[in-house]
C-alpha cells in the first residue's frame, strides 16, 4: 500500500519512481532556510560560556533554524536476528550460528509544529522515498528539512543523494554519538586513561561549542609521547573533518531550545522494532520483521483501526 501510494504521489509531483526529481529545478532552488532573528541568538548567547566569542560561535556552518519553519527528521537503521532459510541438523555446527546475519529496517520520525508521524521501510533508500512522498503530500516543502542522525556515513550519503533536489535541508550529528566516537578512538589512540581524560577535557568543550577546527588542531598538537596508535588518532581527525558541516554549536542550540539529538529516532527504533523483536531466541525473516514493524507503526500513528477496517492510511501529521 505504501509503495503504491508513494508512487502516485511522486508521479503527481514530477518525481521518478526512484525519487529523483524530473521537473523544473528552479521550483525548489529558491527555498532558503528561515533562521531565528540575530537578536534572539545574541540574547541566548548570554546563557552560554563566555570562554568563547560570539563571533566564533556564529561562524558555525549549521544554521539556527526557526522551528516554526522547520521539519525535524530523525532517521536510523535497526537490525534483528535474521532467520535462516534452512535449519542445520548438526547442532554442534557453531560456525554457522556465528555467521548469522541481521534483518534491517529503517525507521524515520517526523516532527513539525507539535505534530508527528513515523515511517518504516526495508532499507534506507526505500524509506527515504516514502519520506519524500510524505513531505510532498503534507505540503511541507518550503520548510527546512533538518535531519538528525548518528553519523553513519552510508546513511548521511544516502540522505544527500535523495534530497539533492531540495537545497533547504541539513544534517546534524547527534551529540551522544559524537562523544561516544571521540571516547572510543581516543582510548585506542592514547597511552592510558589519564591522558585520554586530559585530552577529552579540552576537546569536548570545543565540540560542544561547534569549534570543530579548533578541536582538530588540538588533536594534531598532542605530544608524540602520549600517543600509542597514530592510525586511530588520524581516524578521529578524519572523522571530525568529514563531519565538520554536521557539527553545530550545540551549546547555543540548547540555549535557543533547538533540537541537538536523534534520541527520538532511537526511541522509535525501540517502540517499533526492538521491544517486540529483540528477545532471546527470536529470529525473523526480512519480510516478517518488516510486516510486524509496519503494523506497529500504523498503531503508533493512530492508524491501525483505519487500516484494519478500510485498508487505508491517512498519511498525515497528527497532533
C-alpha positions in Angstrom: 0.0 0.0 0.0 2.7 2.5 1.0 4.6 1.6 -2.2 1.6 2.3 -4.5 0.7 5.5 -2.6 4.2 6.8 -2.7 4.5 6.1 -6.5 1.3 8.0 -7.2 2.3 11.0 -5.0 5.8 11.1 -6.6 4.3 10.9 -10.1 1.9 13.8 -9.4 4.9 16.0 -8.3 7.1 15.1 -11.3 9.4 12.6 -9.5 10.5 9.3 -10.9 9.7 6.1 -9.1 13.2 6.1 -7.6 12.5 9.5 -6.0 14.5 11.6 -8.5 13.0 15.0 -9.3 12.4 15.4 -13.0 10.6 18.8 -13.0 11.8 22.4 -13.3 14.8 22.7 -10.9 14.0 26.3 -10.2 10.8 25.3 -8.3 12.9 24.3 -5.3 16.1 26.2 -5.9 14.7 29.3 -4.3 14.0 27.6 -0.9 16.2 29.1 1.8 16.2 28.4 5.5 14.2 30.7 7.8 16.6 31.3 10.7 16.0 32.8 14.1 16.5 36.6 14.5 20.0 37.6 15.3 18.8 39.5 18.4 17.3 36.3 19.8 20.6 34.4 19.2 22.6 37.2 20.9 20.3 37.0 23.9 20.7 33.3 24.1 24.5 33.6 23.9 24.4 35.2 27.4 23.5 31.8 28.8 26.5 30.2 27.1 30.0 30.1 28.4 31.8 33.4 28.0 35.0 31.5 27.3 34.3 31.7 23.5 33.5 34.8 21.5 30.1 35.1 19.9 31.6 35.7 16.5 33.3 32.3 16.7 30.1 30.6 17.6 28.2 32.2 14.7 30.8 31.1 12.2 29.5 27.5 12.5 28.2 26.0 9.2 25.0 24.8 10.7 22.3 27.5 10.8 19.9 28.2 13.7 16.7 27.3 12.0 13.3 28.7 13.1 11.3 25.8 14.5 8.1 27.2 13.1 9.5 26.8 9.6 11.4 23.5 10.1 10.6 19.8 9.9 12.8 17.7 12.3 13.5 14.3 10.9 15.3 11.6 13.0 16.4 8.5 11.0 18.2 5.3 11.9 18.5 1.6 11.0 17.7 -1.1 13.4 18.6 -4.8 13.0 17.2 -8.0 14.4 18.5 -11.6 14.1 17.7 -12.9 10.7 16.0 -16.3 10.3 17.9 -19.0 8.3 16.2 -20.3 5.3 17.0 -23.8 6.3 17.9 -25.3 9.7 21.1 -27.2 10.2 20.6 -30.7 11.7 24.0 -30.6 13.2 23.6 -28.7 16.5 27.3 -28.7 17.0 27.9 -26.5 14.0 28.8 -23.4 15.9 30.4 -21.6 12.9 27.1 -21.2 11.2 25.5 -19.6 14.2 28.3 -17.2 14.5 27.7 -16.1 10.9 24.0 -15.3 11.4 23.1 -12.1 9.6 20.6 -9.4 10.6 17.3 -8.2 9.0 17.4 -4.4 8.9 14.6 -1.9 8.9 14.9 1.8 8.5 12.8 4.0 10.9 12.0 7.7 10.4 10.4 10.0 12.8 9.0 13.3 11.5 8.1 16.2 13.8 6.6 19.6 12.8 4.5 22.1 14.7 3.7 19.8 17.6 2.6 17.0 15.2 4.4 13.8 14.4 4.4 10.7 12.1 6.6 7.6 11.9 7.7 5.7 8.8 9.3 2.3 8.5 10.7 0.5 5.4 13.0 -2.2 4.3 16.1 -0.1 3.6 17.3 3.5 3.6 16.6 4.4 0.0 13.1 2.9 0.1 12.1 4.6 3.3 13.5 7.9 2.1 11.3 7.5 -0.9 8.3 7.2 1.5 9.6 10.3 3.3 9.8 12.4 0.1 6.2 11.4 -0.8 5.0 12.2 2.8 6.6 15.6 2.8 5.1 16.5 -0.6 1.7 15.1 0.3 1.6 17.2 3.5 2.7 20.3 1.7 5.8 20.7 3.8 8.1 21.9 1.1 9.2 25.5 1.9 10.2 24.4 5.4 13.8 23.4 6.3 14.2 19.7 6.5 16.6 19.2 9.5 17.8 15.6 9.7 19.3 14.2 12.9 21.5 11.0 12.6 24.1 9.0 14.4 26.8 10.0 11.8 26.7 6.7 9.8 28.4 7.6 6.6 26.2 5.5 4.3 23.1 7.0 5.9 24.3 10.6 5.5 25.4 10.0 1.9 22.0 8.4 1.1 20.1 11.4 2.5 22.2 13.8 0.5 21.6 11.8 -2.7 17.9 11.6 -2.2 17.5 15.3 -1.3 19.8 16.8 -3.9 16.7 18.4 -5.5 16.0 20.4 -2.3 18.7 22.8 -1.1 17.0 23.7 2.1 17.9 20.6 4.2 20.7 19.9 6.6 22.1 17.0 8.7 23.1 17.3 12.4 25.3 14.8 14.1 23.8 13.6 17.3 25.8 14.8 20.3 25.7 11.5 22.2 27.2 9.6 19.2 29.9 12.3 18.7 31.0 12.0 22.3 31.0 8.2 22.1 33.1 8.2 19.0 35.7 10.6 20.5 36.0 8.5 23.6 36.3 5.2 21.7 39.0 6.4 19.3 41.0 8.4 22.0 41.0 5.2 24.1 42.6 3.4 21.2 45.0 6.3 20.4 46.5 7.4 23.7 48.6 5.9 26.4 46.2 5.3 29.3 43.0 6.6 30.8 44.6 9.7 32.5 46.0 11.0 29.2 42.7 10.3 27.4 40.7 12.1 30.0 43.1 15.1 29.9 42.6 15.4 26.2 38.8 14.9 26.4 38.6 17.7 29.0 39.9 20.2 26.4 38.3 18.6 23.3 34.7 18.2 24.3 34.1 21.9 25.2 35.3 22.9 21.7 33.0 20.4 20.1 30.1 21.4 22.3 30.5 25.0 21.1 30.8 23.9 17.5 34.5 24.8 17.1 35.5 21.7 15.2 38.5 23.3 13.5 39.9 24.2 16.9 39.2 20.6 18.1 41.1 19.2 15.1 44.0 21.5 15.7 44.1 20.4 19.4 44.3 16.7 18.3 47.2 17.5 15.9 49.1 19.2 18.7 49.1 16.1 21.1 52.7 15.3 22.1 54.0 12.2 20.4 55.0 10.6 23.7 51.3 10.4 24.7 50.3 8.6 21.5 50.3 4.8 21.3 48.4 4.4 17.9 48.8 7.1 15.2 46.3 5.4 12.9 43.5 5.6 15.4 44.2 9.3 16.1 44.3 10.0 12.4 41.0 8.2 12.1 39.4 10.5 14.7 40.8 13.6 12.9 39.4 12.4 9.6 36.0 11.7 11.3 35.8 15.3 12.6 36.9 16.7 9.2 34.4 14.6 7.3 31.5 15.6 9.7 32.5 19.3 10.1 29.5 20.6 8.3 27.2 18.5 10.6 28.6 19.6 13.9 26.6 22.6 15.1 27.1 24.9 18.1 25.3 22.5 20.5 25.6 24.9 23.4 23.9 27.8 21.6 21.2 25.5 20.1 20.4 24.2 23.5 20.1 27.8 24.8 17.7 28.6 21.9 15.6 25.5 22.6 16.6 23.8 19.3 17.0 20.0 18.9 20.5 18.6 19.2 19.7 14.9 19.3 18.4 11.9 17.4 17.2 10.4 20.6 13.6 10.3 19.4 14.7 8.2 16.5 16.4 5.7 18.9 13.2 5.6 20.9 11.1 4.9 17.7 13.5 2.0 16.9 12.7 0.6 20.4 9.0 1.1 20.1 8.6 -0.1 16.5 11.1 -2.9 16.3 13.3 -3.7 19.3 10.7 -4.1 22.1 8.9 -6.8 20.2 11.6 -8.4 18.0 14.8 -8.4 20.1 14.0 -11.0 22.7 16.2 -14.1 23.4 15.7 -16.9 20.9 13.9 -14.8 18.4 14.8 -14.6 14.7 12.9 -13.1 11.8 12.7 -13.3 8.1 13.1 -9.9 6.4 9.5 -9.9 5.2 8.1 -10.9 8.6 10.2 -8.4 10.5 9.1 -5.5 8.2 5.4 -6.6 8.2 5.2 -6.6 12.0 7.1 -3.2 12.2 4.7 -1.7 9.6 1.7 -2.8 11.7 3.3 -1.4 14.9 4.0 1.9 13.1 0.4 2.2 12.0 -0.7 1.6 15.6 1.7 4.3 16.9 0.5 6.7 14.2 -3.1 6.1 15.4 -4.0 4.5 12.1 -4.4 0.8 13.0 -8.2 0.8 13.1 -8.4 2.7 9.8 -6.1 0.2 8.2 -7.8 -2.9 9.6 -11.3 -1.6 8.5 -10.6 0.2 5.2 -7.1 -0.9 4.2 -6.0 2.8 4.0 -3.7 5.1 5.9 -4.2 8.8 6.4 -0.5 9.5 5.7 -0.8 12.8 7.6 0.9 14.5 10.6 -1.1 14.1 13.7 -1.2 16.1 17.0 
